[in-house]
Amino acid sequence: MKNSFYAVVICIVFMGMISGGCSDKKPEEAIDSLSSDTISVDSLAGDSIDSLIANSPMPKAADALFDDFFFNFAANNKLQLERIVFPLHVKKDGKVTEIKKESWHMDRFFMHQGYYSLIFDNLKQLDIVKDTTVKSAIVEKIHLDKKTVEQFKFRKIRGAWMLVEIEDVALSKSKNSSFLAFYDRFSRDAAFQVKSLHEPVKMTVPDPDDDFKMMTGDIYPEQWVDYKPQILPKGQIYNINYGQTYTNKTQKVFVIRGIANGLETQLTFKKMGGAWKLTQFIN
C-alpha cells in the first residue's frame, strides 16, 4: 500500500485541471509512480487524502493489488458496503452469526493512525505484497491486550476483492502466537526491550550526509535509546496475510509501514536459547 495509491488519487483530482495530467500513463503505471510524481501531497491545500479517496471512484486497476484495494476499502464508506458479501458471516467460539448490510458500521482499520504492520518469516516473503496473482488475503486485527485476533477474510471474486467472512480466534491459536506474546511485552516495556537485544544489533539507516545512501553498522544495548524506531505499535496491531506461510518458529520479520509518509521499518527477531532477540533493523 504505502504511497502507491496516492498517485492515482492525485491524477483523478487534477486530470481535468492540468493539460497532460496523468493521461500519459496507464492506470497500472500510475499506481506505482508516486515516487516520481511532481505533485506533492502537501500541495493539496485544504483537502485531506482521506477525503479525496472517500469522494473519488476507485480505479479498476486498484483491484490488481490487494493493498491498493484495501486502502480504498478502509477509506470509502460507499465502496466498503459494495465490497462485502452480505449477510456477512462472523465466526466466534464455534458459532456463526450474520451481519446484515443495514447493521454494518464502517471500519477504518489502521487509517486513523497512518501506519500499519506486517509479519513475515523472512525478508524474501515481502515480495508477495506486489504479487498480482494473489486471490485471497486476511487482514488481522490483533488485540494484544485482549489476546484475540479478528480475521477479516477477503477473496477476489470475478476480478473484484470482496470481504467474505470475519472470524475471531484466540491469540494462542495463531501461528505467530509465541512471537506475538513476546512482542506485546517488547512494545510496552523499555527495560525488556534492552534485555531483548542481541549483542550487537545490525542496523541500516539513511546516511545523514547523503540522502541517496544507506549506512550499516552495529549498535549495542546502551545505544538503543538513541537509535530505536520512532514507532513501535502496541495494544492493537495489524497483520496482512497475502498467502505467506508461517513455518519458521525461530525467526520473524516485523514490518512497520506508513501510509503516506514513506515510513518503513523492518525489525528481524530470532529465537535464541528459548528467548526472542532483536538481531537486525532497517529504518
Beta strands, then each sheet from edge to edge (+ up, - down):
strand 1: 84-92
strand 2: 95-99
strand 3: 115-120
strand 4: 136-143
strand 5: 148-157
strand 6: 160-170
strand 7: 197-207
strand 8: 210-219
strand 9: 236-241
strand 10: 251-258
strand 11: 264-272
strand 12: 275-282
sheet 1: 2+ 1- 6- 5+ 4- 9+
sheet 2: 3+ 10- 11+ 12- 7- 8+
end
